[in-house]
């Protein structure tokens, strides 16, 4: 059994390693064997928690389209703020 909060934190921490413009699935933030060991039930809960966290707390990640298998895709973005008068 997994602690879902630990998995959520692990996924969020892993997003810091992504480059601007990279698109990814939640499963990409875990090693293949780690993801496969998480039961389907927990993966669904984790996906919901991750999406909620991204929408409310993470301005550098955005949810984009879903895949044909209904998995949510994400994209790493950066909010670039240029000072007034500069282009």
FIMARBA-375247 format. One record per residue: residue number from 1; residue in three letters; y, z, x of N, C-alpha, C in turn. Coordinates in steps of 0.001 Angstrom, whole numbers. Each point is the difference from the previous one (the first is absolute). Example, Ala and Ser with C-alpha at 12.3 -4.5 7.8 and 13.67 -1.06 7.14 Angstrom:
[node 1,"ALA",[-5690,7800,13190],[1190,0,-890],[1200,0,900]]
[node 2,"SER",[1050,-720,-350],[1190,60,820],[1090,730,-770]]
END
This chain:
[node 1,"UNK",[-1181,0,843],[1181,0,-843],[1246,0,890]]
[node 2,"UNK",[992,-740,-411],[1214,-141,789],[1148,769,-625]]
[node 3,"UNK",[913,462,854],[1254,571,-467],[952,-1168,-177]]
[node 4,"UNK",[318,-314,-1234],[797,-1181,-305],[1389,66,634]]
[node 5,"UNK",[561,1195,131],[1323,144,622],[-49,-339,1497]]
[node 6,"UNK",[-1099,333,650],[-180,-338,1416],[-95,-1518,156]]
[node 7,"UNK",[-745,-650,-886],[-117,-1460,47],[1347,-671,-267]]
[node 8,"UNK",[759,542,-954],[1318,-550,-302],[916,113,1210]]
[node 9,"UNK",[13,1160,632],[839,202,1186],[-429,-949,1120]]
[node 10,"UNK",[-1290,-176,176],[-507,-905,1032],[496,-1429,-257]]
[node 11,"UNK",[-55,-441,-1241],[454,-1347,-339],[1503,-143,237]]
[node 12,"UNK",[774,987,-427],[1453,-44,179],[355,-22,1479]]
[node 13,"UNK",[-657,839,789],[251,25,1445],[-322,-1337,641]]
[node 14,"UNK",[-1028,-648,-471],[-435,-1275,568],[1026,-1107,-257]]
[node 15,"UNK",[774,100,-1077],[1007,-1028,-293],[1082,-54,1065]]
[node 16,"UNK",[190,1084,744],[1010,18,1056],[-358,-950,1142]]
[node 17,"UNK",[-1262,-365,120],[-457,-882,1075],[143,-1484,-340]]
[node 18,"UNK",[375,-292,-1240],[120,-1386,-436],[1322,-600,447]]
[node 19,"UNK",[0,-1298,195],[1216,-726,352],[713,-467,-1256]]
[node 20,"UNK",[1290,-213,116],[788,-511,-1112],[-582,-1329,-461]]
[node 21,"UNK",[-142,-160,-1298],[-502,-1241,-575],[-1504,-45,-194]]
[node 22,"UNK",[-726,962,539],[-1454,-1,-149],[-395,347,-1420]]
[node 23,"UNK",[-966,-750,-530],[-569,273,-1312],[-1361,651,209]]
[node 24,"UNK",[-350,922,-885],[-1248,726,180],[-515,550,-1320]]
[node 25,"UNK",[-1272,343,5],[-642,731,-1079],[-172,1440,454]]
[node 26,"UNK",[-141,904,-931],[-229,1400,352],[-1219,130,908]]
[node 27,"UNK",[-1036,-739,-293],[-1232,86,797],[232,-385,1459]]
[node 28,"UNK",[1012,-825,274],[308,-415,1375],[506,1158,850]]
[node 29,"UNK",[435,1074,-633],[538,1147,724],[-1097,941,501]]
[node 30,"UNK",[-1244,-327,-314],[-1157,807,413],[-956,-877,792]]
[node 31,"UNK",[-769,606,872],[-1078,-717,664],[-1014,-372,-1066]]
[node 32,"UNK",[-692,-1119,191],[-942,-491,-1002],[-1017,1029,-447]]
[node 33,"UNK",[-607,700,943],[-1021,972,-363],[599,1200,-720]]
[node 34,"UNK",[1255,355,337],[643,1123,-695],[234,-361,-1468]]
[node 35,"UNK",[541,-1193,-228],[269,-445,-1369],[-1295,-79,-803]]
[node 36,"UNK",[-1043,-528,610],[-1274,-161,-703],[-646,1336,-350]]
[node 37,"UNK",[315,1045,714],[-562,1323,-275],[697,713,-1153]]
[node 38,"UNK",[1179,-479,-379],[738,596,-1112],[-568,-583,-1290]]
[node 39,"UNK",[-369,867,-929],[-590,-484,-1247],[1023,-817,-781]]
[node 40,"UNK",[-480,-870,-835],[867,-878,-797],[989,835,-811]]
[node 41,"UNK",[-473,1083,-570],[845,882,-809],[1187,510,819]]
[node 42,"UNK",[-253,452,1210],[1067,520,849],[921,-1115,504]]
[node 43,"UNK",[-553,-1196,220],[844,-1117,429],[994,-380,-1094]]
[node 44,"UNK",[-432,53,-1246],[890,-310,-1115],[1105,1046,-108]]
[node 45,"UNK",[-363,1269,102],[990,1077,-44],[966,-130,1176]]
[node 46,"UNK",[-537,-252,1179],[828,-163,1195],[972,-1164,-169]]
[node 47,"UNK",[-465,-1097,-565],[856,-1150,-234],[1157,325,-933]]
[node 48,"UNK",[-275,742,-1035],[1040,408,-942],[1014,916,663]]
[node 49,"UNK",[-484,971,758],[898,929,689],[846,-714,1052]]
[node 50,"UNK",[-609,-932,722],[727,-744,1026],[1103,-849,-630]]
[node 51,"UNK",[-314,-706,-1073],[990,-826,-684],[1154,859,-512]]
[node 52,"UNK",[-303,1136,-618],[1040,908,-492],[868,509,1142]]
[node 53,"UNK",[-629,360,1112],[748,501,1155],[935,-1085,540]]
[node 54,"UNK",[-513,-1202,149],[790,-1113,535],[1209,-274,-891]]
[node 55,"UNK",[-221,-27,-1292],[1090,-300,-934],[1107,1055,38]]
[node 56,"UNK",[-370,1256,205],[981,1076,-83],[535,495,1342]]
[node 57,"UNK",[-735,-173,1071],[358,668,1250],[49,-857,1244]]
[node 58,"UNK",[-336,-1256,-86],[-148,-783,1225],[768,-1316,-110]]
[node 59,"UNK",[1276,6,372],[819,-1208,-184],[-352,-1161,922]]
[node 60,"UNK",[-860,202,993],[-337,-1098,907],[-1301,-695,-376]]
[node 61,"UNK",[-649,433,-1069],[-1223,-638,-492],[237,-380,-1454]]
[node 62,"UNK",[-387,-1217,-368],[126,-388,-1400],[-1315,-562,-509]]
[node 63,"UNK",[-272,262,-1272],[-1172,-571,-646],[347,-1433,-374]]
[node 64,"UNK",[-896,-917,351],[210,-1398,-364],[-1116,-404,-957]]
[node 65,"UNK",[-412,-1250,-5],[-999,-467,-964],[-1368,649,202]]
[node 66,"UNK",[-847,-167,-1002],[-1386,458,108],[-880,-1184,403]]
[node 67,"UNK",[-1119,324,633],[-947,-1044,393],[-802,-436,-1222]]
[node 68,"UNK",[-806,-1018,166],[-852,-472,-1103],[-1010,1058,-422]]
[node 69,"UNK",[-302,946,898],[-921,1083,-348],[755,1250,-465]]
[node 70,"UNK",[1268,-191,-374],[845,1052,-588],[365,1122,973]]
[node 71,"UNK",[-31,-298,1302],[427,989,987],[1488,-184,264]]
[node 72,"UNK",[722,1115,69],[1441,-44,212],[316,-347,1446]]
[node 73,"UNK",[847,-996,177],[476,-367,1327],[1329,707,253]]
[node 74,"UNK",[253,307,1262],[1239,654,416],[607,-803,1141]]
[node 75,"UNK",[1302,219,209],[690,-666,1095],[926,995,680]]
[node 76,"UNK",[-43,5,1330],[894,852,785],[1335,-717,116]]
[node 77,"UNK",[1053,666,-439],[1352,-543,105],[857,1045,681]]
[node 78,"UNK",[1146,-412,423],[955,963,556],[1311,-211,-718]]
[node 79,"UNK",[608,1075,-353],[1325,-81,-594],[994,-114,1132]]
[node 80,"UNK",[573,-1149,136],[958,-221,1072],[1391,113,-580]]
[node 81,"UNK",[752,906,522],[1372,160,-487],[961,-337,1123]]
[node 82,"UNK",[728,-1056,-196],[1001,-414,984],[1331,661,-360]]
[node 83,"UNK",[751,431,993],[1311,579,-289],[895,-1035,-693]]
[node 84,"UNK",[917,477,-795],[922,-902,-694],[734,-866,999]]
[node 85,"UNK",[159,-1272,-337],[731,-904,867],[-875,-714,1024]]
[node 86,"UNK",[-1242,430,156],[-908,-666,950],[-1020,-805,-767]]
[node 87,"UNK",[-368,-1103,573],[-995,-869,-637],[-1234,-42,869]]
END
